[in-house]
Amino acid sequence: MSHPYTDRPPRPDRRGDLAGLVAVSAAAKGSVNAVSWAERAADRSPSVQRSRLRTIQQAKLIVQAARRLVNEKGDQFTTQELAREAGVALQTFYRHFPGKDQLMVAVIEDLIAESAEAYAEAAKELPDPVARLRYYVLAMLSGLDAARGAGASSGGADGAANEAGPRFVTAQHWRLHQRFPEDMAHAIQPITDLIATELRAGEAAGLLHPTDVDRDAALVTKLLMTVYHHHAFAPSEQPIDEIAGHLWAFCLAAVGGAAPPREPAGPGA
């Protein structure tokens, strides 16, 4: 849970426009958020005291294999197929994950953590917290363009080819949230933390005036999710960049930022 938090973000240029793609592996950077699911998997293993590192490595192999299978066929794979893809025994899978749904929670969490770090990396050269916050909002919604082409649904070969396809991730997010609300809340926390970081920096610089940083960051994240999930299944004729721009203006006003300049009216307007 592509998703507002699972797109590989475009790299901004000096004006903050969206162009290119940046892919940064959170796991490779040792992110705490990126490995939290793996550590939880390790905690389930009876041999954790003797082989914690090996347990985490096996859990990562399983999740990476699951991501490859999701890329190929959505969630239409068996645990036997997963074990073969990961190169582990089926019993090894069940030592780390009680079932396939718990595995999918880990996949969503892994995608979100990786994407959050990629957003931060892509926006780090932007001049101020407001520009970075704007970038996050626009980049997270940019993946909705995928929902407007053929095969954008979670079914079918074309739709299954994108592990972070908007409809696939939206459907998985809400299905899993009903079963594992705490785990899914934890999974989206990296996005909330990313937004909170810029709200605090903007407040310190006098550019933003949030009411309560943590609560405001959580509300912005939920609003992003709501807009993304709606348009994943009910695409509008309005261009995604216009939808994202309107959402950004709304969020900016909500956290006490200066309103962005309006586009000049065209002739005869």
DAQUI-V518757 format. One record per run of one state. SS is the DSSP state (h for helix, s for strand, l for the rest). FROM is the first residue (numbers start at 1). TO is the last residue. If there is no record, write none. Layout:
BEGIN
SS	FROM	TO
SS	FROM	TO
END
This chain:
BEGIN
l	1	10
s	11	12
l	13	17
s	18	19
l	20	26
h	27	29
l	30	31
h	32	43
l	44	47
h	48	73
l	74	78
h	79	86
l	87	89
h	90	96
l	97	99
h	100	123
l	124	128
h	129	148
l	149	155
h	156	160
l	161	165
h	166	179
l	180	180
h	181	187
l	188	188
h	189	204
l	205	212
h	213	233
l	234	239
h	240	254
l	255	269
END
